[in-house]
Amino acid sequence: MNVQMTMNTRMEPSAILQNDITPVGSDYEIVRRAIEKISLDYRDQPSLEVLAEAVGETPTGLQKLFTRWAGLSPKAFLQAVTLDHARRLLDSGMPLLETSFELGMSGPGRLHDLFVTHEAMSPGDYKTRGAGLTIRYGYHISPFGIALIMVTDRGLAGLAFCDAGGERAAFADMSGRWPNAAYVEDMSATQPYAARVFDPTKWRADQPLRVVM
């Protein structure tokens, strides 16, 4: 899990870079401890109030501080950590029900909601590596070379770039991630996504591009 932390914080004047890599200071330490608690106690699904008490902050203060540093809220980070562990458990062959309980969830319904919200696919689809899914693909000219775009009826499912002549290799790499899906070449289905991805005039904060992971 990669978390990008911005540096525009109210760090104390004494804050310095430790070994020229790790920042120190009151804000950094609070966020570091919150991340550590989420990463260790994700099975308990700690609330914002629990996290705030653990790091000596108010819920509102932690929400603002964490979001400013990490670029997402504590709840969103908790969901990302939970989802990452869910993928690993499903990859290991663990059944959906057991995976749900291992993650501290009350049942597979909550696991389903987590996957659909953040992956635009069910945990069952993820576990079966796309069995029953139809993925449409097409090649499009882009600022970065030839773009291979893959989509399902739920959203963008794959994006890769290659030089002329590298189309087959790019397709083999991308399709290998969902080996049990059915693939159909259909540029009419992928063209709207190409326009959304590469045309800045079509970037809308209120209309985010749906991505299937």
C-alpha distance (Angstrom), angle and dihedral (degrees) to the residues before:
residue distance angle dihedral
M1 . . .
N2 3.79 . .
V3 3.75 117.1 .
Q4 3.80 119.0 -171.7
M5 3.77 111.5 -148.3
T6 3.78 119.3 -161.9
M7 3.78 120.1 -144.7
N8 3.84 101.2 -142.5
T9 3.81 93.6 108.7
R10 3.78 135.1 126.6
M11 3.81 93.3 -103.9
E12 3.78 116.5 175.8
P13 3.81 116.0 -99.0
S14 3.78 89.0 -111.5
A15 3.78 93.0 57.3
I16 3.79 113.0 118.1
L17 3.78 137.9 168.3
Q18 3.75 110.4 -88.7
N19 3.81 107.9 -136.7
D20 3.83 85.8 -13.7
I21 3.83 88.7 -76.4
T22 3.81 114.7 66.2
P23 3.83 118.4 56.8
V24 3.78 118.8 -141.1
G25 3.79 130.8 -160.7
S26 3.79 140.0 102.4
D27 3.80 96.3 -74.7
Y28 3.78 94.0 46.6
E29 3.80 92.0 48.1
I30 3.81 92.6 51.1
V31 3.80 92.8 50.4
R32 3.81 91.8 43.4
R33 3.79 91.0 54.0
A34 3.79 91.9 46.6
I35 3.81 91.4 51.4
E36 3.79 90.3 47.2
K37 3.81 92.4 51.3
I38 3.80 92.8 47.8
S39 3.80 91.5 47.9
L40 3.82 93.1 49.5
D41 3.81 100.4 36.0
Y42 3.80 101.8 35.7
R43 3.82 90.1 122.1
D44 3.82 87.8 65.9
Q45 3.82 89.9 51.8
P46 3.84 91.0 -139.9
S47 3.80 115.4 -144.8
L48 3.78 123.8 -128.2
E49 3.80 88.6 -103.6
V50 3.81 92.3 54.0
L51 3.80 91.8 47.9
A52 3.79 92.5 47.7
E53 3.79 92.6 51.1
A54 3.81 90.9 48.8
V55 3.82 92.9 55.5
G56 3.80 97.9 36.4
E57 3.80 97.5 -110.4
T58 3.78 135.7 117.7
P59 3.82 115.5 -105.1
T60 3.80 91.2 -113.9
G61 3.80 92.4 46.3
L62 3.79 93.0 49.8
Q63 3.80 92.1 46.4
K64 3.80 91.9 55.2
L65 3.80 96.0 39.3
F66 3.81 95.3 46.8
T67 3.79 93.0 46.1
R68 3.80 92.1 49.6
W69 3.80 93.0 50.3
A70 3.80 102.1 35.8
G71 3.80 100.6 30.5
L72 3.81 92.9 -124.9
S73 3.77 136.9 61.5
P74 3.82 124.7 -94.2
K75 3.82 89.1 -108.9
A76 3.80 92.0 51.8
F77 3.79 90.6 48.0
L78 3.81 90.4 49.8
Q79 3.80 89.9 51.1
A80 3.81 90.9 49.3
V81 3.82 91.8 50.6
T82 3.81 91.1 46.8
L83 3.79 91.6 48.7
D84 3.79 91.9 49.5
H85 3.79 90.9 53.7
A86 3.81 90.5 45.0
R87 3.80 90.8 56.6
R88 3.79 91.3 50.6
L89 3.80 93.0 49.5
L90 3.79 92.9 47.9
D91 3.81 90.3 46.2
S92 3.81 88.3 55.2
G93 3.81 90.4 56.4
M94 3.80 99.6 -103.9
P95 3.85 113.1 155.2
L96 3.80 118.5 -111.5
L97 3.81 95.3 -110.5
E98 3.80 93.7 50.6
T99 3.79 90.5 44.6
S100 3.80 90.2 54.4
F101 3.79 93.0 52.1
E102 3.81 92.6 43.7
L103 3.81 88.4 56.3
G104 3.80 92.1 51.7
M105 3.80 94.4 -106.7
S106 3.79 124.5 140.7
G107 3.79 93.0 -127.0
P108 3.82 147.5 -32.5
G109 3.81 91.2 -73.1
R110 3.80 91.7 73.3
L111 3.81 90.6 45.5
H112 3.79 88.9 51.6
D113 3.81 91.4 51.0
L114 3.81 91.0 49.1
F115 3.80 93.0 52.7
V116 3.80 95.7 42.9
T117 3.81 92.0 48.5
H118 3.80 96.8 47.7
E119 3.81 105.0 22.0
A120 3.81 100.8 29.6
M121 3.79 88.3 -132.0
S122 3.77 136.1 82.8
P123 3.81 122.3 -102.9
G124 3.80 86.6 -115.7
D125 3.82 90.8 58.7
Y126 3.78 89.6 48.8
K127 3.80 93.2 48.1
T128 3.81 93.7 50.2
R129 3.81 92.1 47.5
G130 3.77 93.7 -119.8
A131 3.80 100.9 -43.1
G132 3.79 107.6 166.5
L133 3.82 93.1 17.4
T134 3.79 123.7 118.0
I135 3.79 113.2 -147.5
R136 3.79 117.7 -166.8
Y137 3.78 119.5 -156.9
G138 3.77 141.4 -174.6
Y139 3.80 141.7 171.2
H140 3.79 119.5 -119.5
I141 3.79 136.8 179.4
S142 3.81 110.4 -109.6
P143 3.83 138.6 169.7
F144 3.81 87.3 -98.4
G145 3.80 100.0 49.9
I146 3.77 127.1 -89.2
A147 3.80 111.3 -8.5
L148 3.77 121.1 -150.0
I149 3.80 107.9 -154.0
M150 3.80 123.7 -169.4
V151 3.80 124.1 -170.6
T152 3.78 141.3 175.2
D153 3.79 128.0 -165.1
R154 3.83 85.4 -91.1
G155 3.79 98.2 56.3
L156 3.79 146.9 -82.3
A157 3.80 108.9 -10.5
G158 3.80 103.0 174.9
L159 3.79 143.4 7.2
A160 3.80 125.5 -174.4
F161 3.80 136.7 159.6
C162 3.78 131.2 -141.7
D163 3.78 142.8 160.2
A164 3.78 122.5 -106.4
G165 3.79 107.5 -70.4
G166 3.78 93.7 28.1
E167 3.79 96.7 87.4
R168 3.81 96.5 105.0
A169 3.80 93.1 49.4
A170 3.80 91.3 48.7
F171 3.80 91.0 50.1
A172 3.82 92.3 48.1
D173 3.79 90.8 52.1
M174 3.79 95.4 47.8
S175 3.80 97.8 40.9
G176 3.79 89.8 50.3
R177 3.79 88.5 69.9
W178 3.81 91.1 63.4
P179 3.82 101.2 27.6
N180 3.80 96.0 165.5
A181 3.80 97.3 53.6
A182 3.80 124.7 101.2
Y183 3.81 113.2 -115.4
V184 3.80 124.2 -149.9
E185 3.81 124.3 -179.7
D186 3.80 105.0 -130.9
M187 3.80 118.7 154.1
S188 3.78 91.6 178.2
A189 3.82 88.2 64.6
T190 3.81 95.3 45.4
Q191 3.83 98.8 41.3
P192 3.84 94.9 80.4
Y193 3.80 89.3 53.1
A194 3.81 91.7 48.9
A195 3.79 88.7 53.8
R196 3.82 92.3 48.0
V197 3.81 92.8 48.7
F198 3.80 100.8 44.3
D199 3.81 105.0 28.7
P200 3.84 110.1 78.7
T201 3.81 90.9 -162.5
K202 3.80 88.2 67.6
W203 3.81 95.2 52.6
R204 3.81 107.2 112.8
A205 3.79 125.2 175.5
D206 3.78 90.0 -154.4
Q207 3.82 91.7 51.5
P208 3.81 106.4 48.8
L209 3.78 118.5 -170.8
R210 3.79 109.7 -105.0
V211 3.81 109.6 -125.8
V212 3.82 126.3 -164.7
M213 3.78 108.9 -154.8
